[in-house]
């Protein structure tokens, strides 16, 4: 039972990898909010960039750019990419 999270690309090999342990969910536990719903694009982008900073020591601007590039290729965010964004952080 291996699948890929539609929102971050993480392999989901076991039930506990899926949001809420529910194998019917197409997104992983890291892309779920506490209530089990999937994070929004801005939430996921911020979390993914933060993960890149903490695990790879990237500069925040670089991490944000890399997170954008990765996320826009994933099924959950293709509509966001097709509409042209919102890929830039609000200042």
N, C-alpha and C positions, 0 to 999 in steps of 0.2 A: 504494500500500500504506500508507494512513494509518489508524492506530488510536489509541486512547487507553489509557494505562496504567490498569489497574484499581485500582492502589494509590495513585496521586498525581494522576492526571488529565492527565499530560503527553502532548502529541501525540507519537506515534511514527511518523515519516514514512519513516525508513530503517532497514535491518536493524541498524545499529549503535546505534540508539536503544533497541532491545529488549535485555533481559537477555542477556548473552553473545552478542549479535549473532544470536540465534535468533528468527526471526520467529514461531515457534510459541508463544513465551512472551507472555503477556498483560500482563506488567509490564515496566517500563523498566529501564535500566541503573542508574538512581539508587535503585531500590527493591530491587535485588538485593544479596545478600551476596556476599562473595568467592567462595563455592562455587557461586554461581548461583541459590541458592534465594531466595525472596522474604523480605524482612524481616518481622518480626512487627509487630503493631500498635504496641506500645510503642517499638520501634526506629524505625518510620516516623514516629510522632508526635514523638519527640525530634528526629529528623533534619529533619523538615518545620519544626518550630518554630525550630530552629537556623538553617535557611535563611531563614526570615522575619526573624529577628533580624539576620542578617548582610547580607541584601540590602535590607531595608526599614527597618532601624534600630528595630524594634519593641521595646517593653518585653517581657521574657520571659513575663510573665503574659498579656499581650495576644496575643503570638505563639502561645502554647500554646492559648489559646481559639480563635484563628482557625484554627490547624492542626486542632484537634478538629472544628470546624464543617465544614471542607472535607473532611476524611477520612471522616467518618461518612456523607457522601452518596455515596461511591464504592463500586463493587461489591465490592471486596475486604474492606471493613469493615462492610458492611450487617448481617451477623450480630452483630457487636460492638455496633452501634447498637441492633439489635432486642432484645438481651439487657440493655440499659441501661448499658453501659459496659464496660470500665474507662476512663473519660474523665478522671479526675482523677489528677494526679501523686501518687505516694507521697511522703510527707514524712519 
